[in-house]
């Protein structure tokens, strides 16, 4: 750990309100929230944004989880991948589908639709160079998704890339409930 976790017994009233809200929404006071205990106003904005993302909207939550896993795995965020693999399991995504997100396996996987493969290619492209999304990829995206869905996907991807970097930069570690849990996806720690 590089930045300390603000524990409940150290927190001021504003931080405690943030913790209560975060714990109510996520059913646990995760270490990422304890880091935000140093800046509870940012923590509130973060949890509000994440809760908005983790809902069915223009695209469903499970499809968003595909994008979150792909984006955070590409950033080698052990914390994010373990957390979101667990969420995928809770949402009913088969382990084989999660495993096929590793590397380029998704491109030939029978678990993903052509539309999902286009979104995953979009995720990879944004991570590599968001300024140069090829026309052929835009065509594939528009073939399968509405513009509102593409905006939703782009927001999810571009939020979770820095979320993974934020947690890693501050040395956020997995909670004890994840002791011994190994990621399905390849992470270069």
N, C-alpha and C positions, 0 to 999 in steps of 0.2 A: 504494500500500500504506500502510495506517495503522499496523498492528502488524507487527513484523518476523517473518520466518520463522526458526525455530530450525533451523539447518542441522546435519547430522550431526556435523561437526567441532566444534560448539559444545555438543553435547548431553551430558548426564550419563548414567550407566548406566541409570537408570529410563526416561529419554526414548528412549534407543537401543533398549531392549526394546520399548517402545511402537511405535517406528518399524519395527522388524523385523516385529512382528505386523501392523501396518497394511499394510506393503508386501507381505507374504505374502498377505494377504487381497485386496488391491486391485491387485496387480501394478504398483504405482507408489507413490512417496511423494509424494502430492498436497499442494499448498500448504495445504489446509485442515488436514492433519495437522501440517504444520510450524508452524502457528499454535498447535495444541494442544501442541506441544513445550514451551511455557511452562507448561502444566498437564497433564502426561502422565496423571495419574489421571483427569482428565476425558476425555482422548483415548482412553484404554482403554474407558471407559464408552460414549463416543460410537461407537467402531468396533464394539463388541459389539452395541449397539443397532441400528446401521445394517445390520450383517451379518444380524441376526435379521430385519429388515424385508425385506432384499433376498434373500429365499428364497421358494420356493413354500410357502405355508402354507394358511390358510383360503381365501385368494385367491392366484392365481398371480402370479409376479413381474412378468410383462408388464402385467397389469392394475394392479398397484401402480405401475409406471412411468407409466402414464397419469395416475394421481392425483398422483404426484410432479411430473411435468411441469406439470400444470395448477396445482397449488398454488404451485410455484416461479415459474412464468411470471406468475401473478397478483401475485406479490411483486416482479416485475421483477428476479429474480436471474439475471443473465447467467451467472455461474459455474455455478450449479446446472443451468440449462437446457442449456447446452452439454454438461456432463458427462452428463446424463441423456438427452439426444438421442443421444449417442454410445452409451450403454448400450442404448437402444431399438434402434438400428441393429445392435448386436452380438447382440441377442436376436431379430432378424429382423422387427421392426416396420417395415412399409413407410413410406417418407417421406411418402406421401399421408395416412396415418393420423395421423402426428405433426402435419402441417400442419393437419389438421382439428381439432386441439385449440385452435387460435388463436381467441380470442374466444368467440363462441357457435356457431361452425361445427359443433361436435360434435353439437349438438342436431338437425341435419338431415343429418348425415353418414351415408352408407351403410356406413362402416367400423366403426361401433359398434353393439353390440346395445342393446336398450332397457334392459337391466340396467346396462351400462356407462354409458349416458347418465344413468341415475339416480345412479350413483356420482359421475360428473363434476358433476352438479347439486349433489350433497351436498358435494363439494369446494368448489364456488363458494360455497355457503351457509355452510359453516363459516368460510371466509375473510371473508365479509361479516358474519355474525352467527350464531355457533354456538348461541346461546340461543333462536333463533327458527326452527328447522327446521320448515317447514310440514307439517301432517298429510298432505297429498297427497304430499309427497316421501317421508315415512316409509312411506306405503302402497306407493309405487312400489319403494322399497328392499326392503321385506318381500315384495313380489311376486316379486322376482328373486334375493334373497340371504338366506342364513340369518343369524341374529343374530350368530353367531361371525364370519361374513364381514363384516358391517357393523362390528363392533368392530375387526376387522383393518383395514378401510378407514379408519375414523375415526382409528386410531392412526397409520397411515401419513401421512394428511393433516395431523394435528395435530402430528406430529413434524417434518415437512418445512417447515411454515410457519416455525417458529423457526430451523430449520437454515439456511434461506435468509437470514433476517434476521441471524443470527450471522455468517455469512461476509461479507455485505455491510457490516455495521456495522464489521467489522475490516479491511475493504478487501482481502479475499482475491482474488487475481488468478488468471486461468487460467495453467496451466503452458505452457511453450514449445511442447509438442507440439500445442497448440491454436491457435498463431499463425495468423491468417488465417481461422480457422473462424468462420463467421457462423451465428447461430441460425436455425433454420427458423421458430420461434415469434417473435412480436413481443415485444421487450423494450424498455421505455422507460428507457434508460440515463441 
